[in-house]
Amino acid sequence: MKKKTILSLNRNFRYLFSPEAPPPIGLHHRIYHGDPGASYGLQSALAARGVIVEDKFFLNLNTSELTQKGATVTESLSGLPIHVRGTVTGECSEISKAQFSKLLKQVTSHLSSISNIFIHDGAVGSSSRCSAKVRVISDSPSAILSLSNILWNATTRAVSHDTCPVTTYVASSISTEAIESATGLHSKGSVGFLAADTERSSLILCGKAFADANGVKQSLAALSEPILAARGGIPLAARILELGELVVLLFAPEDIIQSSSNLLVSADPGVILAPQGVAPFFRAKNSNTDSPSLYKLPAAIILACSDSSRVLPAISKLSPGQAAFHFLAGYQNGKYIPAFNSGPSCIDPLELSKALFAKMKEITITPLLINTNDGEKCIAGEDLVELVRSNLSKDISFFQPKGKNLKQGFKKYLLGKYQELPEEFSF
């Protein structure tokens, strides 16, 4: 072990055992319950991630404790660059292995030089059975405050014993200009950027990137997808809609979602379809202790497509094969958004559609295709929800398009993108 590590550990142990000084807030009393060995274990875990504690660290502080340490609500940002290394689809910039390694070294060296390190343990996914554990290591209590409002709660023991946790490094006080110069990466006006490595299950937030909630969620979702899939879940860019006793999964473009946000469990994309039920990726702003960690299995899946030519009917029932086909295309007025996910994703949309197809055959789920654009007006918000509500109990006709041109366009796109589709998939 390096001399610096030993000195740091000794300094912390003296602090823990000192009769004159109280234990660190949020560390000894509330988390470790008098077990100083846990401090050593956690610092060893941090060292394995390249971060050597220089002085003190604070674990899982609550909002009031973070405020005491100087945390403030940071003005939200959007559209910061997302750089992802690994096999991904969707909108993001590539980062090489060498670039990420250099960036990671700079960031861990920076965090190792900070007097106070803040750690938060959480999870992507509200279900303890099927979730991806996340450990955040930060130089800023404000960043912890922001990320703790996104992640679901998880115990330190659960994160420490997880076989594949996602490690998130936050270097808010590092010079983004120096990083740009050393790595060749670019930030937005020197404000910050996000960089993810799917092989390392690591996310780096530089500058004020932690304040870009959508970028953080997209990055964490991409890194969590393979973990969730390995644990029996199907990660989907859907939203949960509760209609009385029924749960419905809604796939729709962002403008439709925003107009319906107050009617959804959460407007954030990301749902885990697990064997026991469905769970949202992230905490909603209005989530509380009464919110269920797992919702019932969906009674229906809504694919909200957009076709102003009126070839697609207003609403129709789909077979599992048709639902998988239209899910894979994600048609929106001449554009295709595979799996309705425009953000970075580590799972091939075709594999995702196969998994969804198998689930629809396994359990009773009614797939419905809704055309939200009839050429004159768009169906959104309460009108969309009411259309779903009023038709779930009706005997809806199966999908019958009015022309062949759109069908040919679908096939041309999908066969051009994927060499071969399962024979069960059909328009």
N, C-alpha and C positions, 0 to 999 in steps of 0.2 A: 504494500500500500504506500502511496506517495506520502512524503512528510507532511505536506499541506493538509492531506486528508486526516492524518492522525491528530495533528494539532487542532483542526476544526472539531473533530469528534470529542477530543479531550475538553475543549473549551465548552462545548455544549453539555457534556456530562457534569462538569463542575457546576454549571448553571442549574442543572436538574437536581443535583444532590445538595446544593447550597442551602443551609437552613435560613440564611438571611433573605434570600431572594425567592419570590413566588415563581411557580412554574410558568413557562411561556403561555400566554393566552391562546386558547384554542388548541394547545398541544397536549399538555400533561393532564389537566383536569378533565377536559371534555372528550378527548380522543383516546388517550393511552391509559387512563385510569391507573396511573402509578407505575407503569411498566417502562422503565428507562431503556430497556433493551429494544423496545419498539422504535425509539429515536434512532438508535444505531442501525436498525434494519431499514428504516426509511431513508436515512442518509446513504446507506450502501446502495439502495435502489436508485437514488438520484445519481450517485457516482457512476453506476452502470449506464446511466443515460448521459454521462458526460458532464454533469453539474456537480461541482464540489462546493459544499456549503461553506461560505467564507466566515459568517458570523452566526446569524440566527435564521430559523425558518418558521413560518406560521402555517398551520395546516387547517383547512376547512373552517375558516373564520365565518361567522354569520354576518349579516348586513351591518349591524351596529358595531361589531368588532372591526370590520373593514373600514367603516367610516372613521372610527377612532384612529386607525392607522393612516388616514389621509385619503381614503377612496372617495371619488366623486363620480357623478353620472356624466359620462363623456358624450359629447354631441355625436349623434349617429352619423356614420358615413355610408357610402354605397359606391359600388362599381370599382373597387380597388382591384388591381391585377391579381389573378390566381394562377400560380405556376404549379404544375403537377408533373411528377415523374412517375412513370409506369404506364401500363396499358389502360388508357382511359378513353371514353367517348365524351362528347359534349363540348361546351364552350370553356376553354382554358388554354393557357400557354404552356409550352413544354419547358422543362428544366432538365438538364443533363445530370448524370450521377456525380460527375466532378463538381458541378456548380452547387448541387445540394449538399455534398460533403463539405465543401468549403464554407458554405453558408452555415451549416450546422456547427462546424468548429468555431466559427466566429461568435455565434449566438451562445453556445455553451460556455465559451471562455468569458463572454460578457456576463452571463448569469453567475458564473463562479466568482466574479469580482465584485458582486453586489452584496452589501451588508445584510439586507433583509430579503429573503426569498419567500414568496407566497405560493402555496400549493393548494389546489382544489381537486378533489376526486369526485367524479361524476360519471354519467353514462349517456350514451345515445340509445334511446329506447326506454320506455317507462316500465316494461316488464322485466323482472329480475331473471326470468327464465331465458329470455331471448333479448339480450342487449349487448352493446359494445362498451366496455369500460374505458374511461378517459381520465388521464392524469394531466393536469395543467400545472406547469412550472413557470412562474412569472416574476418579473421584477417590479410589478405594479399592482397595488391593491385595487385600483380602478378596473384593471383588466379582469381580475378575479371576480369582482362585483358584476361585470358585464357577462362573463362566461357562466357564472353560477346561475344567472337568470335564463340561460339557454339549456344547460344540461340538467338531466334528472339526477336526483341524489343517489349516491352509492357510497358504501362504507370503504374506508381505507383498506380494510382487510380484503374486501371483495376485489378491489383494484390491484392490490399487491399480489394476490393469488391468481389473478386472471392470466390465462395462457397467452393472450394477445391483446394487451391494452394499447390504446391509441395515446401516444405522448404528444402533448401540445406545449411548445415552447413559446413564451411571450417575451419579446425583447422590445419593450416600448421606448426605452431610453437609448437604444443603440442608434448610431448614425446611419440612416438609410443611404446617405450619399456615399459613405465609406463602403457599405455593402455593395452598392451599385458598381462602384469602381473596381472592387475586388472580384465580384462574381459575374458582372455583365448583366445582372437582372435590373429591371426597371420598375420603379414605383410610380404612383400617380401623384405628380407634383411633390415628390419627396415626402408624401404623407405616410406611406407604408405599402406593404404588399403581403400576400399570403403565399406560402410555398409548402407543398405536400409531397411526400414520398410514399407511394403505396407499398413498396417492399419493406420499408422500415416502420410502417404504420405511424408516421410522424408528421406533425403539422407545425410550421413555424409562422408566427405572426410578428412582423416587424413594424416598428413605429406605432401608428394608431390603427393598425389593421384590426385589432380586437373590437373596434367600434363599428366595423362593417358586419353587422349581424348576419345579413344574407350570405355574404362571402364566407364567413366562419361556418355557418350551417351547411352550405354547399360542400365545403372542404371536408368537414367532419362526416357528413353523410357519405361522401365518396370513399373515405378511408374506412368507414364502418361497414359498408355494404358486404364485402367478402366475409367479415367476421359474423355478421348477422345471418348470411346465407349458410355458413358452415354450422351454425347453431340451430338450423331448422326453420329459419324465417325467410320470407320473401320480401326484400326491401323494395318498396314501390314509391314513386313520386305522386302519391295520392293524398287526399284529405278525407277526414272522417266526418260524416254527416249523420246526426242522430234524428230519426223521425219516430218519435214515440219510443216504442220498444224495439224498433228496427235500427240496425246500423247499416249505413251505405258508404261505399268507397267511391269518391268522386275524382275522376281524372279530367282535368280541364286546363285550358291556357290561363296564363297569369291574370289577364284582364277580367276573365270570368270569375276567377277565384277572389280577386280583390273586391268585386261587387257583391260577393256572397260571404265575405270574411266573418261578419257578425253572426252568421248562421252555422258556421263550422266549429268543430271542436278546436281546431287550430288552422290558421291560414297558411302556416308553414308547410312546405312540401315534405313528405317523408312519413311513411307508415310501414310498420312491420306486420305482414300477414303471417302469423305464427299458427301452429297446430291448435292452440288453445283460444285464439282470438286475435284482435288487432291492437296495436299499440303505436302511439305517435313517436316519431324520432325525438322531438324536442318539446320542452315545456312551453306552454302557451302563456301569454301575458296574464290571463285570468285563471291559470291553473292553481289549484289549492289542494289542501290535504284531502278534500272530499272527492277530488277527481279520481276516477278509476285508473289503475295502472294498466288494466287490460280491458278492452271493450269486446263485446260479443263478436263472433264471426259474422261477416257481412251477409245480409240477405240479398244484396244487389251490388253490382258494379256498374257505375255510370261512366261511359266514354263520351265526353262532350267534344264532338268534332265541329268543324265549321266549314260549310259549303254553300256559298251564296248562289251557286248555279241551281240549287234546289234538286240536284240529283239524289242527294241523301234525304230520306224522309225525315219528318220532324222528330219522330220517336219510333223505335222498333226494337224488337227482341232479337238477340243474337245467340247462336249456338256457341259452345266453348271454343270451337275452332275459329269461328268468325270473330269472336271477341279477342282471341289471341292475335289474329291477323290485324285487326283495326288498332289494337293496343300497340302492336309493333310499329305501325305506320304513324299513328298520332296525327292524322291529317288535319291541317288548319289552313283552308283556302289557298291551296297550291303549295303549301309548305308541309314538310313532314318532320315531326318531332318524335323520334322513336321512344317508346315507353313514356311519352309525355314528360320527358326529362331533358331540359336544355342545359342543365348544369353538368359538371364533370361527374362521370360515373365509372366505377371500376368493374362493372359487370356488363357483359355483352347483352344488349337489348334482346337479341334472339334467344339467349339462354334464359333471360328473365321472362320472356313471353312463353317459353316452354314450361317453366315452373308454374306460371299463373294458369296456363292451360290445364296442367295436371291437377292443380288445386280445385279448379272449377269443375272438373270431372269427379273429383273425390267427394266434395261436399255440395250441398244445394245452394248455389248462388245464381241469381238471375242477372245476366249481363244485358244492359240496355245501351243502345246507341242513340244519342240525342244530337240533332243538328241545331246548333245555337244561332245560326244565321240563315234566315230564309230569303235573303236578298233585300229585304226592306227594313227589318229590325233584328236586333240581337236579343236572345233570351238569356237573361243573367239575373243574379241576385235572387230575390224572393220569387220571381216568376219561374226561374229554373227549379228552385226547391219545390214550389207548388206543382210544377209539371211532374216532377219525380214522385212526389207524395200522392198525387191523384191517380197516377198510372200504375203504381206498384201492385195494387190489388186487382187490376184489370187484366183481361186476356188480350195482351198486345200482339199485334201481327208480327211475324218474323220479318227480318230485313229483306226488302225488295227494292233495289235501286231503280231509278227511272231511265238510266242510259248506260251505255257500255264504255264510253270514253274515260270516265273516272275510274272504272274498274281496270282498264288497261294502264292508266297512269299509276295506280297503286302497284300493280304487278311489275311494271317497268322499274319503278323506284326500288321496290323490295328485292327483286331478283338482281338488280344492279348492285345492291348493297350486300346482299347475302347470297352466296352461291346456290344454296338449296334450302327451301322451306319445308317443314314437315307437311306431309300430304293431308293431314287433318286441318291445316290452316287454309281458310278459303275466304274469298271476298263475300 
